[in-house]
Amino acid sequence: MGFGVPPGVPCAPEEALPRLAEAEARLHGLTLGLPGFIFQRTRAADGAIAYPWISDSVQDLLGFPATAMAVNAKGCLQVIHWADRDGHLAEILRSAKTLTSCREEFRAITATGEVRWLRGASNPRRTGDGGVTWDGAVVDVTEGRRAELRLDMLMDHADDSILILDSQGSIDTVNAAAQRLFGRTAAEMVGQPFSILLPPELRHAELLDAPETSSATVVGGGPRELTGLRQDGTTFDLELSTSEVRLEGQRLFVGIGRDITRRRRTEAALRETQQRLGAIAANMPGMVFQRSLSPDGVLSFTYVSEGCRAILGLEPEELTRDPDLFLSLLGDDEHQAFLTALGRSARTMEPFDEEMSVAGTGMGGRRRWLRGQSRPTQRPDGIVVWDGVLLDVTDRKLAEQRLAFLAFHDPMTRLPNRTAFLERFAAAAEEARAQAGLMAVVSLGIDRLGIINATMGHSVGDQVLMAAADVVRAAIGSGDVMARASGDRFLLLLTGLASKRDMTEALDRLHHGSQATVTVDGQEFDISAAMGVSAFPRDGEDAETLIKNADAAFQRAKSQGPATLQMFNKEMSTRAAKTLSLQNRLRRAVENAELSAHYQPQVDLSTGAVIGMEALVRWQSPELGMVSPADFIPVAEESGLIDAVCEFMLDVCAHQNKEWQDQGLPAIPVAVNVSGRQFQYARRLLSACERVLATSGLDRRWLELELTESSAMRDADNAIAVVQQLKEMGIGCAIDDFGTGYSSLSVLKRFPIQKLKIDRSFVMDITTDPNDAAIVDAIVAMAKALKLKVVAEGVENQEHLDFLRGLGADQIQGYFFSRPLPADGMRQLLAEGRKLDLQPLDTLMAHI
């Protein structure tokens, strides 16, 4: 260890005992400072195993005093994890038999039930009585083992193949992706030369040479494009990045490969970011030291381990020669705090818990955080000696600082978050009460940000959001609070308002200041915001109430259009409570099967036959009676319950339609309405369709989906992609309520749909309003040009029917033929074969 007298130097007996005591004291102090313990194990000639001595440091590590470290009947320490005991005993017996070093590696259970990984070694020697004695030490390697397990997990879950080669170029480790890439198992690759993964013409002897000595090497210089060879003899285009690393003095190579056949075939311009895997050192990133303080205040290091080179950038000899080097790495405040704490430990002889940041030396100037503990002992001459360990905890400290920041801030805008807002509110409210002042809580949302995300991408959208946040922040006072609540939503607290006039002026400044033009990525964007405002103390005295009321006002402002400011009033609270109540009832309705399906027939205008039906959800509430879809569908969409409602309808309608077909009734498609929200999260919708078709046995052609025009156009590209997937599944789609949205013909023609359904609002006055008639005529003509079927909704009389037939509409749906019917009523209609009585088209045209 470097303590005491150099070996081989004789000394007088009167000097030996004090030096021996001093060495034992140093050893005791060092073991207490190390994250492990030292032990002696014996095995008697009769095979009995015992541990006559274990260092006291075991209590710091495992929570058990050394005297309580019991062994079981086989001689295994009780603290060793049951799963590791047999292996550990086998290693002890092997070492006893061969008198070679015993590998000490096992999991231990602490007094608190925590599992710790221990690793070390012990050296055996034969005793005179035929037994064996081991002297050994183990250290806590839990963090290292966890790092190894995380590395194994990363290796197995990496998409790219990863190969680790030894210094001779033999394969040492492969991940699952490499096995798939080369068509070989790990057993078939490990131990083989790396060149077996390449065709013969590429198996150069210089493959792993240094890049400056060979042009044929694959080491360094970025990714290389090669040809890979699979087990079955087939080849593929391989991109391989190979790095040379040093791990514990050994030369290793890490290769990251991927199949780039498709990329070469399509001549893609971009290459994927290369991944490099660095070796993770298993050794503890710290240094062991012995520090002393003389009675006259002179600080010195009498021993420093090699670890100081890694964490301080200094050689051990530099630190022992000049201890002021260590102090010079500390900042002024930390320098004084360190000396003060060291002096206190020297006076009280209590352990010295150390945490400090040091300037990097020879490490690119990076400041590092160190943490450790040392235990003091006092020599007869008054010198206090600390034996301890310092660990590099920089990453952990930075993570703690990052978590502390994230606990109270939004990571993107770096604004305070809701938690910080609530804390700031409490202090501001106390001050406002003391001064009889006012405050305003503002719930603010950036207008049209969703459209920007959809059209320009989320990267641009995020930049616009941050620019908008800067605009809003510039419109409030220095003492006001702005926090990001979620997405494009912000919470503001306007403080220091002495009167209603002050509040009005502050809100006016905010309202006008939040409307601006910002430039992002070379493009200009007009920024505006919808705002809901609640006033303290008029609308509430606690933060949650005021935020709730401001949110209610925001919802009203948002419904009135962009750049709207709305003050909270009691009516909003009542409406919000009603909506929440309806939402809770609807959730129970879904769970308690209070929903049902009604069906409205769709009639072919050329034959009068029923050729389809639209399924409409109905809710019969035990408390509220029949609830209109116009009331509960918006609530379902806002709360996310629309997914469950749609899946219920898909399941009921598919099974019902299949049941009617099995009874011999005419096979016609059933159309189920879906919301735009479900198209935004299409995976669940597509899975639900597959599931109900599989469980019901209904043929795919008898299921259709209807999406409103406004929902389809909200994110047209996404909607087109989802409709195409449904088409490939064999499920037809229609655009419902056509004419009420803002369809672009250039977009509409890209939709792989089958039908357009004209909204009832145009059909109702088709015979009396020339504008409606012209709109319907144009829709029918456009649909014909796009080879789409046209279904007119809301047909209620003969005049509607005759007019639509004259225009060439394909199908109708409405009260003129049938109201929406419950399942029994629809079954009876199909069983009767009911048809629409149509006069000949030429006769009809003669009367138009």
N, C-alpha and C positions, 0 to 999 in steps of 0.2 A: 504493500500500500504506500510505501514511501515514508512511513512514520519511524521515528526513533533512530537507532544506530544502524548503519549499513551492515548487511550480513557478513559474517566472517571476521568482524573486528572484536577481539577479546576485550573483556572489561572485568574489573575487580568485583568480587561478590557483593561488597557493600554498595556498588553501583548497579548491579544487575537487578536486585529486587525493586528499587524505585523505578528503574526503566521498564521492568516487566509490568509493574502496576500501571505505569503511564501508558504502556502499549495496550494493556487490557482496557484501560479507560477509553483510549482512543477507539479501540475495536468496539467497545460497548456503544460509544457515542455514534460511531459510523453505522452500526447495524440499526440503531434506532432511527437514524436519518434516512436509511435506504428503504425503498418500497419493497421489502422482502424480509427474509429472515435466514439465519445460519443455523445449522443443526448438526448433531452427531447421531448416527444410527449404528446399532450393533446387531449382529446375528450370531447367536451362540452356537456352539458345536451341535446342540440338539435341534437347531433350526429356529429357535425362538427369536423374534425380531423385537427390538425395543429402541426407544429414542431417549437416551439418558440426558441429552441437553439440547434445548432449543432457545435461540436468542429471544430477548424480551420484545424485540421489534415485531414479533408475530402478533402481539396484541393490537398494535396500531393497524396492522394489515387485515387481520381476521376477526379481531374483537375478543379473542380468547387469550387469557394469560398463558405464558409458556407452561406453567404447572398444570394447566387444565387440558393440555393437548394429549388426549387419550388415544390408545390404539385398540383395534378390535382383536378378536381371537387369532386372526391370521397375522397380526402384526402391522396392519395397515392403519394409518392415521385416520381417525374418525371424521376429520374435516374434509377428507378427500371425497369428491363426488362418487356416488356408488357406481356410476358407469365407467369410471376410470380406475377403480381399485384393482381389478384383476390384471389389467395391463401393467399397472405400476408395480405390483408384486412380482409379475413375471420378469420385468426388467431388473428388479432387485436381485432375484434368484440368478438371472443370467450374469449380472455383474459379480455376484459372490462366487460363482463358478469359475469365471474367466479372469477375475481380479482386474477387470477393465472398467473404465469410467461408467458410472450409472447415469442414464439420462433421466432427469427429473422434470416431467411435464405432466400436469394434471390440473383439473378444476377443483377448487376448494369452496366450501360453503361457509360464509362468514356467520358471525353470531346473529346478524340481522336477517339471515336467509339469502344474502346476495351471493351470486356466483362470481368468483374471481379466477382468472387463468394464471397459473404459476409456472415458471420455467427456470431451469438451472441444471446443475450437475453435482455429482458427489464422487469422490475418489476413494476406492476401497484399499484396505491393507489387512493382511493376515495377522491375527494376534497370536500370542504364545499358546493360548489354550485351544487353538484350532478354530476360533471364531473369526468373524470379519467385522471390521469397523469402517464406517464411511464418514468422512467430513465433507459437508456439502453446503450449498447455498441455493436459494430460489428467490426470484424477483417477480414482482407483479407485472405481467405482460398482457393484462386484460385489454387495454386499448389497442395494442398491436394485434392481438388475436381478432378483435372486432374489425380492425382495419383489413386483416386478411380475409375474414368472412365477407366483408363488404366488397373486397376486390373480387373474390370468387363469384359473388352475386352479379357484379358488373360484368365480369367475363362471360358468365353464362347467359346474361340477358342482352349483351351487346349485339347489335344487328350486323356489325362487321366481324369478319373472322380475325382472330388474334392468335398469333403464334409467338412463343418465346423460345429462342434458340440459345444453346450454350455456346461457349467460346469456340468449340470445334464445328459449329454449324449444325449440330444435331438438334432435333425437335425435343424440347423439354416439356412444354405445356401448350395445349390447344383449347379453345373454347368450342361451344356447341356450334356456333356459326361457321367455324373453320371446318368442322366435320361435315356439315352440310355442303359447304362450298366445294370441298375437294372429294366428296363422296367416299370418305374414309372414316372409320371409327378412330377414337383417340388411341386405342391400343395399336392400331395399324400405323399410326404416325409417330407416337412418342418413341424416342430412341433412334429413329431413322434420320438420315441426312436430309436437310431441307430440300436438296436438289431433286428428291423423288417427286416433289410437287410441280416440277417443271419438265417440259419435254427434253429429250436428250440434247438437242442443239443448244439449249440455254444452260446446261449444267457446267458452267465454267468454274474453274478452281478459285477464281478471284471474286466469287459472288459476295463474300463477306469481308473483303479487304477494305482498308481505309480508302475513302474517295480520292484522296490526293495521290494514291499510289496506283490506282487501277480505274480505268474507265468502264470496266465490266461489272463493277460492284453495284449492289443494290442498296448499300448502306448510305444513309444521309442523302442530302440533295433533294429532298422532297419525294413525292410519289413517282414510282416507275411503272410504266405500262409494259406488262409481260404477257406470256401465255401460260395459263395454268393447266395442270394435267390432273384429271380425275382418276379414281380407281378403275373405272371401266374403260379407260383409254381415251375418252373424249377430252377435248381441249376447250378452253374458253378464254376470253379476254380478261386479264387479271390486272388490277391496279394494286400495287404493293408499296407501302411505306415502311421502311426499315430503319430503325434507330439503334444506335449502340448506347448501352447504358452500363453503368458500373454499380454493382450491388454487392456491398460488403467485400470489395476488392476483386470481385469476379467480373469478367467481361461477358455481357449478355447482349442479345439482340431481340428487339421487339418488332414484330412484323404485323402490320394491319392491312388486310386484303379485302377486296370486294370484287364481285363479278361486274365488269363494265361492258359486257357484250351488248346489252341493249343500248347503252349510252353511245358506244361506238357506232352501232347500227343506225341510230337516229342522228348521229353527228351533233350531239348536244354541245353547246358552247361552254357550259359551266361544269366545273368539277366539284364534287362534294368536298366539304371541309375535311381535311385530313385529321384523323384522330391519332393521338400519340399517347401511349401508356407509359407513364414513368414508374420506375421501381419505387416501392414504399419501404423505407428502412424499418426493419423490425426492432432495432435498438431504441431504447428510450432517448428522446431528444433532450438530454439534460446533462448536467455536470455534477459530480460529487466533489465536495470541497471540505477543507478544514480551515477555519478562519479564527484568528486570535486577536484579542484586544488587551494590551498591556495596561497596568495601573496608571501610566502616564498618558494614556489615550492613543497609543500608536497601534494602528490597524495593520494586520499583515495576513497573507495567505500562506500557510505552511504546506498545503497540498491542494492541488487542483487536477481533476481528471481530464482526459483528452476531450471530453464533451464540451469544454469551454470553447474549443476551436469552432464548433458548429453554431453555438448560440451567441457567442460574444465576438467571434472573428479574431480571437487572440490565441497565441500559443500558451500552453500551461506555464512555461518558464517565464513568459512576459508578466504574467499575473503574480506569480510568486516573487519575482524580482522587484516589481513595482506595483504594490496594491493600489496606488492612487489611480492607476489606469482604470480600475473598476469604478471608482468614484467619479472619474471624469466622464464616464458613459451616462451618468445620471443627470437629469435636469437639476437646476438649482433647488427647486422645492423638494424634489424627491431625494436629493443629496442630503438635505437637512433632516427630512423625515426619516431616512434610513439610519442616520447616525443617532437620532433621538430614540428610535425604536430599539436599536442595538444596545444603547446605553441602558434603557429600561430593562431589557432582557438580562443584561449583565448584573444589574442590581437585584432583580427578583429571581434570577435563575429559572425563569419560565421559558418554554420553547419560543423561538423567534419565527413567527409566521411572516414570510416575506412576499411582497408583490410589488413589482417595479417595472418601469419601461426603460430600456437602454437603447442608446444610439448604436446603429450597426457600424461595425468596423470591418472593412474588407468584405461587406455583404451588400454592396450597392447602396449603403447608407440607410437601409431599411430599419426602422425602429421596431424593436421586439419587446414583447411582454414576458416577464419571467415570474414564476411563482414557485415557492418551495417552503421548506421548514428545516430549521436546524435546532439542535438541542445543546444548551450550554453546560459546560463543566468548568469548575474552577481549580486551578492548580495551587499547590502550596505557595508558590511565589506570587500569587495574586492575579496571574494571567488567566483570563476567561477564554475558553476555546469552544467554538461551535463546530460540530460535525453535521453536515446536512447535504441536501440535494436541491438544485435549482432546475426547474423544468421550463422548457419553451412552451408557453401557452398562448402564443400570439394569435393563432387561428381561433382558439376558443374565445379569447378576449375580443377579437374583432367581431366574432359571431354574437357575443353578448351585447356589444355596443350596437350592432345591427338590429338585434332583436329589441333592444331598449328603444331604438329609434322607431322601428316598425310598430311597436306597441302603441305609439302615440302619433304616428305620421303615416301618410299615404306614400308608398314607395315611388310612384310615378311622378306625381305633382310635388311631392315633398311638403304638402300642406298638412296641417294637423288632421287627425282622423276623428271619428265620432267620440271616441273615449276622451281625447284631448279636449274636444269641444265641450263635453259635459263638465270637465274639470274647470275649464275657463269660465263656463257659464256660472258655476257655483260661486266663484270669486266675484264675477261681475254683478250677479244678482244681489249679493250681500252689500256691495257698494251702492247699487241702485236703491236698495231699501233704505240705507243710511241717509242718502241724499234725496229721497222721495223722487227719484228720476225714473225714466222710462227706458225700455230696451225693445228691440225688434228682432225676432227670429225669422230668418228668411230661408225657405226651401226653394232652391234654384236649380233649374235644369237647362242645359245647353240645347237649343233647338236644332233639329235636323242632323244631329251627330250620327244617328243610325244610318242615315242616307249617305253621309260622307264615308262611313266605314264600309258600307256595301259597295259604293262606286269607286272609292279611291284606295280602299284597303285599310286595315287597322293601324298600320304604321303611320300613315298620314293622319288617320283619325285621332290617334294618340297625340300627335304633334298639334293638331288643331285644338284638342281638348286642353292641352297645356297652355297654348297661346290664349285660349278663351279664359282660362283660369287667371292668367296674368292680367287680362283686360278687366275681369271682375274685381280682382284684388286691388287694382289701381283706382277703382271707383269707390272704395270704402276707406274709412279713416285708419290711422296707425293704431288706434286702440281697439279697433273692431277685430272680430275673429272670423276667419274663413276656413272651413274644413271640408274635406271631400267625404261625402257619405257613401256613394257607390256609383259606378259607371259614370254617367254624365251629370250626376246629382251632387249638389254642394249644399252645405249648411252655413249660414252667415249669422253672426250676432252683432248687431249694431248697438253700440253702447254710448254712454255719455249724452243721452238725450234728455233735455230738461223739460220739453213740452211736446205737445202733439205737432206743433209747427216744425220743431226740430226733426221729429220723426218723418214728417212728410217731405221735408227738404232732403233728408238723407236718403229716403227711398227714391225720390225723384233723381238724385245724382246717380244712385246705383242703377236705376232702370235705364236712364239714358246712357250712362257710361258703359253699360254692358252690351250696347249695340255698337259694333265697330267692324272694320275690315282688317283681317290679318293675312299675312303672306306666309305660306308654308310650302316648302319644296317648290318654290317658284310660281305658286298659284295663289290667287286671292280668294278668300272665303269671307262671306258676310256672317258675322257672329251676332246672335241675339239670344235672349234667355227668357224663359217663362218663370215667374216667381209667385210664390205664395207666402203671405206674411201673417204672423201672429204677434200680438203686442203684449209685453210684460208691463204691468201685472194684469191688464184687462182680460186677456184670453188665457191666463194661467200663470202660476208662480213657480212651477217646477219645469225643468228642461224637457222631460218626456212629454208633458202635456202640451207645451208650446211647440215642440217639434211635430207632434201628431197633428195639431191644428194647422201649422204651417204647411204640412204635407197635404192636408185636406184642401186648403186653399190653392196649393200648387196644382192638384189634380183638376180643380175647376179652371184655373188659368190655362193649363195645358189643353183642355178641351175647347177653349175659346180661340186658340190659335197662337202662333209664335209671338214672342216679345210682349206677352200679356202679364200684367201684375194684378194680383187679386188679394184683397185683404180677407182675413178669416171672419166668418160670422156664424151664428148659432145654427143656421140652416145646414151649413156644411157638416157640422158635427153630427147632426141628426142623420143626414144622408150617409155619411161614412159609417155610422153605427148600423144603419139599415143594411148597407152593402156587406159589412162584416157579418152581420147576423145571417143574411142570405147565403153568404159563402159557407158559414159553418153548417147551415141546414143542408146546403147542396152536397157538402162532403158526406154528411150522414145519409143523404139520399142515394148517393153512389154506393155506399157501403150496404145500405138496407134494401136495395133493389126497388126503389120508388120510381125509377125511370122506366119508360116503355117506348116502343117504337110504333108510330103510325105510318101509313103508306099512302101516297097519292099517285094514282095511275098516270102514265104518260101514254098518249094516244097517237097512233100514226095517222096523218091526215090523208094518206092515199087509200087506206083500207078501213079506217075506223077502229082497228083492233088495238088492244092494249099491248104495247111492245116494251114497256118498262115501268118502273115505279121509283119515286124518290122517298127515302126513309126520313122521317121527321121525328126528333126526340120530343117526348112529352114527360112532364113531371107532375105527378099527383102527390102533393105533400099532405101528410096527416094533419098538420097544423094550419097550412096556408091554402089548402085546396089545390086546384089546378093553377100552376105558375106558368106564366107566359114565357116562351123561349126568349122573347125580346128582353125580359128582365134577368133571366139567369144565365144565358149564354155569354154576355159580356163579363159577368162575374166569374164564370168558369174560365174564360180566356185570361183574365187578369190574375187569377189565383193559381193558374196552372192545372185546374181540375178538368180543363177541356180535353186533355189527353185521356183521362179515365172515361169521360163521357163518350168520346169518339170510339175508344176501344170497346166500350159496352155496346154501342150501336153496331159496330162491325161484327161483333160476336153474335148478337141477337139476330141481325138481319141475314147474315150468312147461314146460320143454322135454320132460320125460318124459311128462307128461300129454298134451301136444300130439302127441307121437310115437305114443302109444297110440291116440289118436283118429284120426290119419291111417291107422293100420293097421286101422281099422274096429271097434275095441273100444268098449264103451259109454262115452259121455261123462259123466263124473261129476266133481264138484269135488274138488280136493285142498286140504287145510287145512294151513297152515304156522304154527308157533308163533312168536310174537314176544315180546320181553321188554318190561317196563315202561320200561326205559331208552330203548328205541327210540321209544316214544311220547313221551318227554320231548324227544327230538330228532327230531321226526316228518318233517322235510323230507327227510332222507336216506332214511327208510323209504318215503315216498311216491314219491320219485324212483326208488328201486330197483324198486318195483312197476311203475311205468310202463315202466322199461327192460326188465324181463324179459318183460312182456306184449308189448312191441314186438318184441323180438328172437326170442321163441319163436312168436309168432303165435297164442298161446292166447287164446280168448275170455275176457273178464273174468269172466263168471259162473262159470267153472270154477276160479277161484282164491279161496280164503278165508283169513282170518287168525284166529288164536286168541290171546287175551290172558287171562292168569290173572286171577281175581277180585281178588286182593290187589293186583296191579299196576294194574288198572283203577281201583280205589278209592283208590289212593295219591294221585292227582291227578285226581279224577273229571271236573272241568270240562274239563281238557286232553284226557283220554282221549275224552270225548264229542265234542269238536271234531274230533279225529283220525278217529274212527270215522265221523263224518258226512262228512268229506272222502273217506274210502275208499268209503263208500256212493255218493257222487256220482260216483266213478270207476267204479262198477259192481262193486266188490269187497265181498263179504259178510264179516261179522265174527261171532265167537262168543266168549262168556265161558267160559273153561276152568276146571276145578277148582272149580266153583261149590259154595259151602257152606263152603269153608275160609277165606274172607275175612270181611269185615264190611260187606256190602252194605246200603245203605239203600234201601228200596223206592222212596222218593221220587227217589233218584238213578238206580236201575236202570231205572225206567220212562222215563227220558230218553234212555237208550242206544239208538241206532238199530241194534240188533243183530238177528240172525236166530235164534240158538241159545243155549241154556244147556246146558253139559255138566256133569252131576253128577259130583263127584269120586268116584273109585273107593273111597275110604275109607268112604263111606257105603253103597256097593253091596255090599261084601264081606260084611257081616253083616246085610243087609237082611231076611233071612228068620229071623234068630235074635235080633236086637236090636230091641226095639220102638222105641227112641229113633231109631235109624237109619231104620227104616221110616217113622216119623212125619215125620222130616226130609225124606226123599225124597218122600213123599206131598205135603208142603207145597210143596216146590220145583216138582213137576209141576203142582199146582193153580195156583200163582202164575204159572208160565210160560204155562199155558193162558189165564189171565186177561189176561196181557200179549201174547197171540197170538204166543208164541215157541215154536219147536221145542225139544224136550227130548231130549238125547243122554245116555244112561247109560254111563259108562266102567266098566271092570273087571268085565264080566259073564262069569262063569266056569263057570256050570252052568245046568241046566234050571230049577232053582228060582228063580234070579235072573231068568231070562228070563220065566217065568210071572208072577212077582210084578210085574215092571215092565210087562208087557202089561196086567195087571189094573189097574194105576194109570193107564194111558193114556199111557205114555211113547211118544215117536215113533220113536226110533232107539236102537240099542245099539252098543257097541264093546267087544271083549274077547276073551279067549282061547277062550271058548265057541264062537265062530265062527272066529276066526283070530288067531294071533299076528302081530306086526309082521313083514312080509315084505320081502325085498330086491326090487329092481325086477323081476327075472325071475320071482320067485314071485308077485308081484302081477299081473304081466301074464298069467301062466298062469291065475290065479284068475278074472280078467276074461274071458279067452278061453273058459274052460269055462262061464261063465255061472253060477257057483256061487251057490246061494241057501240061505237058512235055512229048514228045514222047519218050518212053523208049523201047529199044529192050529187048527181054527176057534175064534174068540174066545168064542163062546157055550158051546162045550164046555169051554174053559179056565175060564170064569167059574163053571161049574157045579161045578168041583172046588176052587175057592178058597173 
